[in-house]
Amino acid sequence: MIGALIAKSKVTSSYDLLNARDIKKFLANWHDECVWCYPGAVSVSGEFKGKTAVEEWFQNFLDHFQSIKLTPKSVCVNNMFDFVGSNIVTVNFDEELIDNDGNKFLFEGVSVITLKFGKATHAQDFFLSTDEEMRKAWGD
């Protein structure tokens, strides 16, 4: 149970860091050889390998949207007793974005995050939105 509390706390604080646009502290929670997968058929979709590529993706995200608000609604931990090995955390979240032209976008999604020793090794988002909605948000 302590493992679940630690994993939940670490993941929700990572969302807070991203909302605060603190990319350096946000990325401190990622392994050097991490993988980030962004869904859809938009210009920023794909698999990004290594901390540098992940940092570039998230910096582009912050540059594209003047305001981001990620709100975790529920956090589930696969192994609630493990806090030193690998674990999988899923987060159902709401996302409110305002692009640099002032357009507002609302999305709902799920993140699946694999943790090893408390750091993300693999993370993937799934959105409950259409590619058309995502293309509008990303200006594609």
N, C-alpha and C positions, 0 to 999 in steps of 0.2 A: 504494500500500500504506500509506503514511503516513496518507492520508485515512481509510482504513478503521480504522486503529488509533485515530485521534483520535475518529472517530464512535462507535466501540465504547466507548471510555473515557468519553466524554461521556454516553452513554446509560446505561451501567451505574452511573456515579456519580450520575445522576439517580434511579435506583431506590434507591440507598443513602440519598440525601437524603430521599426519600419515606418510607423505612423509619424514618429518624431523626426524621420528622415535622417536618422543616425546610422548611416550605412556601415561605418567602421565597426561600431559595437554590434550591429545586426550580424555582420559577417564573422564576428568573433565566435559565433555559435555554429559555424560551418567548418567541416574538415577541409584540409587543403585539396584533397582529391574528390570533392563533392560533385554531385550531378544535380542540375535543376532542369525540370521539364515543364514547359509552358504549353498549354493546349491550344487547339484551334488551327485555323488556316489563315493566320494573319502574319504580318511581316516579322513579328517578334516571337512567333511560335517556334518550338523546337527543343532540342536537348543541348544543354550547355555544360561542358565538362571542365572541372577545375575551378578553384576559387576565383581566379582572375576573370574567367568567362562569366561566372555567376555574378561577380561584382559589376562587370560591364553591363549585364542584363538589368540588374536592379538599379544601377545609376541611370540607364536609359529610361527605366520606369519612372524614377523620381524626376528626371528632366522633362518627361512628357506630360506629367500630371502635376499641376501646381498644388493640388490638395489630394491626399489619400487618407482614407479612414477604413482600416480593416478591423472588423469587430468579430472576434470568435464567439460563436453561439454555443457550441459544445465541443469538448475535447475528450477524445477517447484514447486510452492507452492499452496496447495489446497485452503487455505483461506488467501488471501492477506491482510486482515485487522486485523487478529488475531495475537497478539504478547504477550498475557499473558495466553492463554489457550492452548488447544491442536491444533496441526496442522500436516499435512502430507506433506512431501517434497520428491519429486522424483529427482534423479540425474542420467543422462546418462553420463557415464564416460568411458575413456580409461584407461587401466592398463598395464604398462610395468614392468615386473618383471625379475630380474636376480637372479638365484638360487646360492647357494654356490659353485657349480661346474662351474659357468660362463655361464650357458645356459640361453638364453633370451626367454621370453614368452610374447605374446601380447594378451590381452583380451579386449573385450568391454562388458559393462554391464550396469545394472540399479540398483540403490539402492532405496528402499522405506523406508523412515524413519519417524516414528511417534514421534513427539516432544510434550512434556508437560512442560510448563513453561520454554521453551528454551533448555530442555535436552532430549536426545533420550531415549524413553521408549521401542521402538521396532525398529529393523532395519533388513532388509533382502535384500540380493543381488540376482540378476538374471543375468546369463551370457549368452552371445550369442556365446557360445563355446560348444564343445562336452565334454562328460565325459572323453573321451580318451585324449583330450588336457589338461584337468585339472589334470588327473592322471599323465601325463608326468611332469607337473609343480610341483606337490606335491611329485613326486618320488614314486607313488603307482604302 
